[in-house]
Amino acid sequence: MRTYGLFSLGILLALASTAACSDGGGGGGNGGNGGNGGDAEGVTGTAVDLYRPTTGDVSLPSKTWTKIEALVDQGGTLQSYPGTINDQGNISIPGVPTGPYLLALEGQPSAPFPNAPPVRTYVATDARTLDIGYLYSGRPDPAPMSQPTYVSIDATLGTPLQVATYDDMGNVQGFDDEIQIYSQNGTILAFAYPAGSPPEDNPPANGATQLSTWKINAQDAFVRFFDSTTLIDASQGDEVTVLHGVTKQVGTPTEDGNPWNGYIYTATAESMQAMPFTMTNGGTSVAKGTFSPAPQKSFDLDYKGSAWNALLPNIPLSLHAVSISVDHEPSVPEPAIGTFATLLGMSLLNGTAYSNPDPACHGNLCDPAACPSGCDVGTMVFAGDHAQTYSYGDPFTDGQTFGSVTITFSKSVRSLLPETTAESLRGNLTMSAPVEEITGKPLAPTLGLPQDIKVAGKDTPYDQVTTGVGTTPTITWTAPSLGTPTRYRVTVVDTTDLTDQDGSMSTRRSIAHMYVKSPNVTLPAGILQPGKFYFIQVMATIRDNDDFAAPFKNAQRSTSATMFTGLVTP
């Protein structure tokens, strides 16, 4: 799904994924000596967020940042110029010399992990006037949800609901349709599946045409875009659209492990505009309405998987997945941070091919004594070229529609970490553009992965931990062989396990993002801590209208490629 939609939710939570790099010479704090003497006016600008709900635009001083400063390289030492953001959102960083500097921003503490250090964001720039506000599609003040809260849908379906069942062996039989709850103003997006609901929530049976007693747990189903899930409030203009996505299968699985054989996708068939309702924290609300067929459109996919796969790193991967979607975006022309509706979606995991014909000898559970020719762990099979035409419903008359592709790949490093919890190095390739620019066109990459990433001048093998990189290492890399990036983002990922107050565990978190134009950056002090284990992600991006003085604006067209290092420790 689109990079500013579902596949960037984690970044939406941190409010850092859409930030752009700046055009400062050199990377990070290595942009030169910064000139001689100061500028009496220093750096100025605004930190004002624009909200664009259907009830009208609202501009408010941003609450994203708690600290701002400029870091200037002066003779190899980063000199700090502290700044302020006042209650009106006006920025002032006095005395910053003319020339390149590193804009340093600190975000709010994480609500789930309040004791963890806030995420830091750095932008290499020479801009004297900044705009560090964000664009949101919802209203600015949705009420938080703090306990189990339910929504039930009271409506008749025009298309009978498919509900998956399980046989005595636990195998899935049939398909599960998708119910999607969407509210632009309330920043609400929920995906509910009847087979995944517990019996006490009265999920519908296969073939149901009436929904009335199924309670959908909003605290679980609603996507957490910010610190908490939020409540729908009709008095604030929160309109709610409910979509019924029908799941279908293309072809049948084959022994060669080709992911395109027997894959499933979900396409919107019908929708309803719910009667206005207001949720109460801990209560149960009813979304009433009438489902009607959604006007059908076609999406002609011509996925050039062989071209995407040719860009993948030449290392043993643990996972490869392809996600393709068509999404409704409420904001025009710039996409906004907030909710969206998926009209067509599919996700394919890598397949596995085996050379040994005996299924008993396949996989890690194989008994070597029973397989004299040896156990066969199999060979990973990536999704290759594929062409298909899909029909999907689009009930929306506003906004715009995007098509996108995301290829994710990862390498497990669980055995290398002292906590031995599940952890993987993660990379991706993404592309997003107005759907009319993608449908019927060859869907092929235009940007390759950053190459030869080094930390403190060291290679970082994926099968061991690279030690002794120091706490302020320089990260270098080679530009992709395909495409010309308009920016790079360097992200530091801390693999330390954290447990929140509810007992939920996070095995990793991004602790710093650095946006630069040149393929090198030096990490400022205070990011890496001795005794901890990290990996670095370098993302190359091509975006139209890349304005480095306004680093956090979205673009209609965007493609990115993210590669990772192995584990490192100071």
N, C-alpha and C positions, 0 to 999 in steps of 0.2 A: 504494500500500500504506500501511498505517497509519503515522501520523506518528511513533510511537515504535518503528516497525519499520524496514523497508528504506529508507524515504524519510528517515529521520533517522540513517542510519549514520554520516554524517560528523560529526554532533553527538554520537553515542554515542562516537565516537573521542575527541572533545574533552571528553566528559562535561559538556556545557553546554547541550544543546538543551532538556532538560526543566526547566531552572531557571525558577522563577517570579519575577515582580516582587514588590515589597513595597508596603506601603500608606503609605510615607512621603509627606508632603505635598510637592508640587512634584516635578520630575523631577531625577534625577541629584544633583548637588551643590547644587541650588538650592532646597533644602527649608526655607529660613528660617535664622535666625541660630543655631538649636540651643539657645536658652535661655542662661541665665547660670549659670556654675559647673558643676562636674562631679558625677557620680553616683559615690559611693565604690565601689560594686560594679561599675559599668560594665556592659558587655554580656557575658553568659555564654551557655553552651549546649553542644551536642555536635556533633561531626563523626564520626558512627559509621554505617557502611554495614551494611545488612542483606542477606544472601545467602539465597535461598530455593530451593535445589536440592531434588530429591526425597529426598535423604538426610537432610534436616533443616536447620532454620534456623541460620545462623551470623552473629553480629554481630562486626564488627571495626572498629577505628579506621580512619577513612578515610585513604587515601594520595593523594587527589585534589589536595589543596591544599598548597602549599609556603609560602604567605604569606597573612596575614590582617590587616586593619586597618579602622578606621572613619574616614571622611572627613566632617568636619562643616563646613558653611558658616558661617564666623564673620566677618561684615563683608565678605563678597564674596571671602574667601580660604578655601581648603579647608585646614582644620587636620587633621593626621594623628594618629590615636590607634593606635599599633601594638598588635597582639595576638599571641596564641600559641595553638597547638593542641598539647597535650601527647601523650605516647605512648598515653594512654588515650582520646584523642579529645575531651578536654574543652577548651572554648573559653574564653578570657579576654581581653577587650579593656578594660583599666582606664580609668577616668576619662571615659568617653564621656558628654557631657551628655545629659540627658533631652530627647527630641525626635527629629526626623528626622535621619538620617545616611545615608551611602553606604557599605554594606558592600563592601569591596574584597578580592577573592580572586585569587590567582595560581596557575595550574595547573602541572603537571609539564611539563618540556620535551618537545617532540615527538620521538618516537623516530626517525621518518624524517628529520626536519630538526632535529637537536640544536642547531644554531647559531642557529636562529630564536628570537625572544623567545617565552616561554610565553604562552598565551592568558590574558587577564585577564577576570574576571567581576565585575560590580558589581550590587548590589541596593539600591534605594532603600527604606528601611524605618525604622521607629521601634521595632522589637521589641527588648525587653531580654533575652529568652531565645530563642536560635536553635537550629534543628535543620537542619544543612546536609549531612546524610547522604543517600545514595542507596539505592534498592532494586534489587537484582539478582536475576535468576531462576536463574543458574547458581552453581556453586561458586567460591570465591574464588581458587583456586590452579591453574588449568589451565597445563600446561607449554607454553612457546612453541615454534613451528615456525620454523626458521631456514634451511631448504634444501628443495629439491624433495622432496616426500613424497607417497606414492601410496596410494589406496584402490581396490581392485577389488571388485566386487559379484558374489558367486557365488549366483545365484538364477534360478529360472524365472519368467518373466512370464506372467500370465494374459491380458494384452492385448498383442498384438504391438507392438513399439517402432517408432514412426515416426522415420525419419532423413531429413533433407533432403539432396538431392543438387544438383549444379551442372552445367549444360550447358556446351557449348564456349564460349559467350559469357559465362560467369560468372553466369548467371541462376539463381536458386534454384528448385528444383523440389521440391514437396511441403513437408512440415512437419517440424519437429524437436520431438520430445517432450522433456520435462524430467524429469530425475532429481534429486530433492532429498534431501539428507542432513541430518538434524536431530538434535541432542542438547541437551536443556535444560541438563543438568549441565555439559557440556563447553563450553557456549556455542559450539556448532557450527551453522552454516548454510551449505549449499553448493548451488549450482545448476549442474548439469552437463548439457551438450548434446552428443550424439554427433557431430553435424556439425562442431562447433567443436573437436573433439579432433584433434591431429596424428596422422598414420598410425602413427607409432611407438608410440602408446599403444593401438593395436588397438581402435578404437571399433567398436561393433556396426554391422551393415548394416541397411538398411531391412527391417522385418518380423521382426527377431530376437525370439525368445522365450526365449533363454537368455543371461544375462550371466555372464561368468566371466573373460575375458581383457582386458576393457577397464580400463585403468589411468586413474583420475581423479587428476589432479595437484591434490592438496589445497592446496598453497601458492597455486595460482591460483584454484581453485574455492571454497575456504572464504572466507567473508566475514570481513574483518578488523574485528572490533568494537572492539578496543583497540589496543595497540601492535603486536601481531603476531597472526598466525593461531595457533591452539592445537591441541593433540593430544588425541585421545580416549584415555581411560584407564579400562578396565573395573574396575580395582582401586579406583577412586574413585567407582564407581557410575554411570559414564557409559553410559546406555542410548542406543541409536541407532535411529531410525526412518528408513526409506528410503521415499520416496513417488514414485510414477510419475504424472506429470502428462501427460495427453493433450492435444495441441494441436488445436483445431478452428477452422474458418472459418465466419463468418456472412455470407451473401450474397456478392456479387461486386463488385469495384471498378467504379466508374462515372466517366464523364468530368467530372462536376461536382465531383469532388474530395471528396465527402462522406466523412469518415473512418469513418462507421458502415457504409459499404458495402464489404463484403469484409474486415472486420477479423477478427483471430484472438484467441482466448483459450485459456488452459490451465486444465484442471480435474483435480483428483486423481481417479484411477480406482482405484488399488490401492496397497497399502503392505505393508511387511514390517518386523517387529521383528527386527533383526539379532542374531545370537548375540554375546555379549560378546567384545570384542577391544580390544587396546591398541596404539596407534600408536607407532612409534619415529621420531625425527627423522631424515629421510633414507631411511627404509625403506618397505616396501610392506606394507599390511595388507589383510586380506580380510574383507568384511562378508558373512556367510552368513545365509541365511534363506529364507523362503517368502513370495512375494507373495500376498496375499489381497485380494479385492475390498473396497474401503472402503465402509462404510455411506453411502448416498447421501442428500443433502439438497438442497433447492431454494433458490435465491436469486432473488428477483423484483426486477429492476432497473427503476426508473422514474427515469431520469436526466434532470433538467431543465437540459439544457445551455444553453438560451437564457437562463435566469436567471443561471447562472454566467458566461456570456460577457458579459452586460450589465455585469458588475462590472469587466471588464478595462480597463486604462488605454488611453486614446485616443492611442496612439503606434504607429508601425510596429514590429511584433514580428518577431523572427527565428525564433522557435519557440513552438509551443503544443502541449501534450501533456496527455492525460487518462489517469490510472491509477486503476483500480478493483480492489479486492481483498477477499477474505474470508480472514482469517488466524486461526490458532490461537495464542492467548496462554497460556503456562503459568501465569502468576501470577493470583491472585484475592484480593480484588476489584480492587486497584490493579494496573495493568499495570506490569511491571518492565523495567529495562534488561537487554537480553540477546537471546537468540535467539527465533525464532518459526517457524511453518510456514505457508506460503501454500497454501491449499486451492483457491482460485479467483483468477485474476489476468488482467488485460488492460491494455494500454497502447496508446493511439492517438495518433499524431502528427498534426499538422494536415495537411490535404490542400491541393491547389493546383488552382484552376480557371483555364482559359485562354479568352480571347475569340477568339483567332486559331485557326481550325480546323486549321492546318498544324502538325503536331508538330515539324517542322524549325525552326520559329520560336519554340519554347518554351524558356524558361530562359536562363541566363547564357551558355550556349555557342552561342547562336544567331548565325548569320552574317548581319549586316545586309545584305550585298550580295545574299543569296539571299532576303531577305524585304522586298520593296518596301513592304509595309504596316507594316513595323517589327517589331522583336522584342517578344515578349510574355513578360514575366517572371512573369506569373501573379498571381493573388489568393489570399491565404491563406484557407483554409476551416477554421473551427473545428468541433469535434464539437458538434452540437446535441442536441436532445431525442432520447431513445432508450429504448425499453422492451423487455425481453427476460427470459425465464426460463432460468436455468442450473441444471444438475445438477452437483454436486461431491461428492467423497468426504470424509468426516471420520472418520478412524480413532481419534481421541482421545476418551477418556472423562473426562479431567481438564481443568483450566483453563477457559478461556472463549473465545468466538469473536467477533471484531470484523469489522465491515464498514467500509470507508473509501474515500474518494475524494480524489485529489490532482490539482489542475490546476496545471501549471507553465508559466511563460511567461518569455521572455528577449529581450533586445535586445543584439545584437552591438556591441561597441565596439573590436574588434580594430584598426581603422585609426587609432584615437585614441591608442594606447599606443606608446611608443618601442620596445618589444620585438616588437610586431606578432605576438605569438602569439595563439592563439584565446582570446578572453575575452568574456564576456557578463554583463550585468546580469541578475539572476535574481530572480523573484518567484514566489509560489504562493498557492493557496487550498486548504485542507485541511479535512476533516471525518472524525472517527472516533468510533464508538459501538458498543455491543454489536449484533451482527448482527440480532438480533430487532427492534431499534428502527429498522432501516434497510430490511430486506427488505419489499417490497410497499408501501413508503411513498414519496411524492415526495422524491427526493434533490435538494434545492434548498439554496442557501446561506442561512445565518443571520447571516453577518458579511461586511461589505465591507472593501475595502482602505483603509488610512490614506491621507489625501489631503494634497496641497499641502505636501510635505516640503521644508523649507528648511534649508540649512546656513549658519550665520553670517548668517542673514537673506537669503540669496541663493537664487534659483531655480537649479536645476542641469539645464540642457538636456541631452538625451541624445545630441546630435550634436556636442558640444564638451566640452572640459575646463573646469570652473569653477575659477579660480585665486584665490589670496588669501583662503582661508577661515580661515587661522590654524591653530595647533596645538591650541587648546582651544575649538573652535567650539560654539555652542549649536545643537542640532538641534530643530526644531519641526515640528509637523504638525497636521492637523485630524483629528478622530475620524472613523471610518467613518460613512457615511450609513445603513448597515444594521447593526443589532446594537449591543450595549454591551459593549466589552471589559472583562475583569477584569484585564488586564495588557497591557503592551507590552514588546517586546524590541527594542532598537536594537543592530544588529550592524555593526561596522566591518570591511570586507573590503579587504585589502591585495592589489593586483594584481601585485606584484613577483614575477617568476618565480623559483622556487627549484628546485634540483636536489639530490636526495639522494645518498648515497654509492653507490647502485646505478645512478645515472644517470637515475632517473625524475624527471620534471618536474612541479611543481605551479604552475599559472599564477595561483593565488589562494589565500588562506587567511583565515579569520576570525581576527582578532587580539583582538577585544574584544566582549563581550556586556554590555549594560546593561538591567536590568529595572526598569521604572518603572510607575507607575499614571497619572500625568498626561502629556499629550502634549507633553513637552519634556524635554530632557536636555542637560547640558553635558559634553563629553568632558574627563576629567581630563588633566593633562599626561602626556606620555610615550607616548601612543597614536599620534598622527599625527606623522610625521617629514617635514621639508622635503625636497622633491625626489621624493617618492613619490606614487603615484596610488592613490586609494581610491574605493570607493562605499559608501553606507550603505543598509542594509536596515532597515525598520521593520515589525515583525510585531505585529499586534493579535491577541489570543487571548481566547477565552471558555472557561473550564474550570470544572467543578463543584468545589466544596469547595476553593477557592483560598485557601490558608493562607500568608500572607506571612511568617510566622515560620518556616515550613518550606518554603523556596523551591524545593527540588529534588524534590518529590514528584510522581508522575504522577497522572492523573485518568482515570476510565473514559470520560468524554465530553470531547472537545476539538475545537474548531474554530479555525482561524487564517487570517489573511490577511496576506501579506507583500508590501510594495511597496518599490521601490528608488529611489535618486537617480541622477543622472548621475555621471560621474567628477569627483572633486574633488582638489585638491592644495593644501597649505598656502601 
